[in-house]
Amino acid sequence: MKLQFKSVLVMNKPLRFTWLGVPLAILWLLSITPVNAAQKNDMLSLSEAVQQTLTQHPSLQVFPIRQQQLAAQKQTANLKPAYVLGVEVENVAGTGQLSGVKSLETSVSLSSVLELG
């Protein structure tokens, strides 16, 4: 009795495209590397990102103005109360024996607000 063997190439469905998937995966990995290298050179800082965002969205331009307003309010709140110098003169022009500046009465005052707390 003579035995004959026929070679049959049987591929499972999951393994059918494996021979094509490996080279495609390698090509994909090689194509990603230059893109990442280019992105590393073109880094975007936070201040540049904020500037571009404000340029592209005009409705957000109110925030720098609001920030300036708050800084001005803080500066005003940090100011100390002013000093007030007061001068009061009485009986400048008298009559008789108290004529002229003989009966002159002056008061000088220096005042300020005392902040408690």
HELIX and SHEET records of a PDB file:
HELIX    1   1 THR A   18  ASN A   41  1                                  24    
HELIX    2   2 LEU A   46  GLN A   56  1                                  11    
HELIX    3   3 PRO A   58  GLN A   61  5                                   4    
HELIX    4   4 VAL A   62  ALA A   77  1                                  16    
HELIX    5   5 GLY A   96  LEU A   98  5                                   3    
SHEET    1   A 2 VAL A  84  GLU A  90  0                                        
SHEET    2   A 2 GLU A 105  SER A 111 -1                                        
END                                                                             
